[in-house]
Amino acid sequence: MNDTEEEFVSDLPDEASAKSGEEVLKRLREKLKKTVEEKQQYLEGWQRSRADFANYKREMAEGHTDSTARTKAEFAEALIPALDSFEMAFASKWYAEAPPEWKGGVMSIYRELVRSLERFGIKLYNPLHEPFDPMKQEAVRQTAVLKKEEDHTVVSVERSGYTIGDKIIRPAQVTIGKYEAPNIKSETN
């Protein structure tokens, strides 16, 4: 007989002091009810612990993902100014006049930096000739355009934008076209 059985049996009235079998049955039912309630408490506690652990694992995974994304964004933010400098140099007069070998070397370095960012999921985007999207681009100026189809489209990119997946880490700075119908004066005699 183990300790639990001895405890259970010791709670039972001995045959000499028992008035009837009904008293024994009543005490057994009370003991069973108490045992079922304890079992239910243990089950609910175990289920809560299991749910808490599942929530903890999910929160840790989300935290790791957020931390990774923040680290990538910080890496990109440190490197993007160098890429901006390359782009400004490409647009300069002295770059246009430079020897082809030198231009090729500079362009090779620029491409390698862009590829380094792409390995971390950071992409450069250039929305030239696309419809203006204020969620992805920052309009720095407007300019008149001659074609109605160019109205509210990006006509030049002043500074490239960058994304990590679907998230914009830096919007592109753009010039957008604004179409104005030609003002034709009619002559009436």
FENZI-V292768 format. One record per residue. N is the residue number from 1. RES is the residue in three letters. D_LAST is the distance of its C-alpha to the last C-alpha in Angstrom with 1 decimal. Layout:
# FENZI-V292768
((N | RES | D_LAST) (N | RES | D_LAST))
This chain:
# FENZI-V292768
((1 | MET | 124.1) (2 | ASN | 121.1) (3 | ASP | 120.2) (4 | THR | 117.6) (5 | GLU | 120.0) (6 | GLU | 122.7) (7 | GLU | 120.3) (8 | PHE | 119.4) (9 | VAL | 123.0) (10 | SER | 124.2) (11 | ASP | 121.8) (12 | LEU | 123.4) (13 | PRO | 126.4) (14 | ASP | 129.7) (15 | GLU | 131.4) (16 | ALA | 134.0) (17 | SER | 131.6) (18 | ALA | 129.1) (19 | LYS | 129.5) (20 | SER | 127.7) (21 | GLY | 125.5) (22 | GLU | 122.6) (23 | GLU | 122.6) (24 | VAL | 122.5) (25 | LEU | 119.6) (26 | LYS | 117.7) (27 | ARG | 118.1) (28 | LEU | 117.0) (29 | ARG | 113.9) (30 | GLU | 113.0) (31 | LYS | 113.6) (32 | LEU | 111.4) (33 | LYS | 108.6) (34 | LYS | 108.7) (35 | THR | 108.7) (36 | VAL | 105.7) (37 | GLU | 103.8) (38 | GLU | 104.6) (39 | LYS | 103.5) (40 | GLN | 100.2) (41 | GLN | 99.7) (42 | TYR | 100.5) (43 | LEU | 98.1) (44 | GLU | 95.2) (45 | GLY | 96.0) (46 | TRP | 95.9) (47 | GLN | 92.6) (48 | ARG | 91.1) (49 | SER | 92.3) (50 | ARG | 91.0) (51 | ALA | 87.5) (52 | ASP | 87.6) (53 | PHE | 88.4) (54 | ALA | 85.6) (55 | ASN | 83.2) (56 | TYR | 84.6) (57 | LYS | 84.2) (58 | ARG | 80.5) (59 | GLU | 79.8) (60 | MET | 81.4) (61 | ALA | 79.4) (62 | GLU | 76.1) (63 | GLY | 77.2) (64 | HIS | 77.9) (65 | THR | 74.5) (66 | ASP | 72.8) (67 | SER | 74.9) (68 | THR | 74.1) (69 | ALA | 70.4) (70 | ARG | 70.6) (71 | THR | 72.6) (72 | LYS | 70.1) (73 | ALA | 67.2) (74 | GLU | 69.2) (75 | PHE | 69.9) (76 | ALA | 66.2) (77 | GLU | 65.2) (78 | ALA | 67.7) (79 | LEU | 66.5) (80 | ILE | 62.7) (81 | PRO | 62.2) (82 | ALA | 63.8) (83 | LEU | 61.4) (84 | ASP | 58.5) (85 | SER | 59.8) (86 | PHE | 59.9) (87 | GLU | 56.3) (88 | MET | 55.2) (89 | ALA | 57.3) (90 | PHE | 55.7) (91 | ALA | 52.2) (92 | SER | 53.5) (93 | LYS | 53.1) (94 | TRP | 56.9) (95 | TYR | 57.3) (96 | ALA | 54.8) (97 | GLU | 56.8) (98 | ALA | 60.2) (99 | PRO | 62.6) (100 | PRO | 62.3) (101 | GLU | 65.9) (102 | TRP | 65.3) (103 | LYS | 62.1) (104 | GLY | 64.0) (105 | GLY | 66.8) (106 | VAL | 64.5) (107 | MET | 62.6) (108 | SER | 66.0) (109 | ILE | 67.0) (110 | TYR | 63.8) (111 | ARG | 64.2) (112 | GLU | 67.8) (113 | LEU | 66.9) (114 | VAL | 64.3) (115 | ARG | 66.9) (116 | SER | 69.4) (117 | LEU | 67.0) (118 | GLU | 66.5) (119 | ARG | 70.2) (120 | PHE | 70.1) (121 | GLY | 67.3) (122 | ILE | 64.7) (123 | LYS | 61.5) (124 | LEU | 58.6) (125 | TYR | 55.2) (126 | ASN | 51.9) (127 | PRO | 49.0) (128 | LEU | 46.4) (129 | HIS | 43.6) (130 | GLU | 45.0) (131 | PRO | 43.2) (132 | PHE | 43.9) (133 | ASP | 46.9) (134 | PRO | 47.8) (135 | MET | 51.4) (136 | LYS | 51.9) (137 | GLN | 49.5) (138 | GLU | 48.6) (139 | ALA | 45.0) (140 | VAL | 45.1) (141 | ARG | 41.4) (142 | GLN | 38.1) (143 | THR | 35.8) (144 | ALA | 32.3) (145 | VAL | 32.4) (146 | LEU | 29.9) (147 | LYS | 31.3) (148 | LYS | 31.3) (149 | GLU | 34.9) (150 | GLU | 36.0) (151 | ASP | 34.9) (152 | HIS | 38.1) (153 | THR | 40.3) (154 | VAL | 42.6) (155 | VAL | 41.1) (156 | SER | 44.1) (157 | VAL | 47.6) (158 | GLU | 48.7) (159 | ARG | 52.2) (160 | SER | 53.9) (161 | GLY | 55.2) (162 | TYR | 58.7) (163 | THR | 60.3) (164 | ILE | 63.8) (165 | GLY | 63.6) (166 | ASP | 60.8) (167 | LYS | 61.0) (168 | ILE | 58.6) (169 | ILE | 60.6) (170 | ARG | 57.7) (171 | PRO | 54.0) (172 | ALA | 51.8) (173 | GLN | 49.5) (174 | VAL | 46.1) (175 | THR | 42.4) (176 | ILE | 40.1) (177 | GLY | 36.6) (178 | LYS | 33.7) (179 | TYR | 30.6) (180 | GLU | 27.3) (181 | ALA | 24.3) (182 | PRO | 21.9) (183 | ASN | 19.1) (184 | ILE | 16.0) (185 | LYS | 12.8) (186 | SER | 9.8) (187 | GLU | 6.6) (188 | THR | 3.8) (189 | ASN | 0.0))
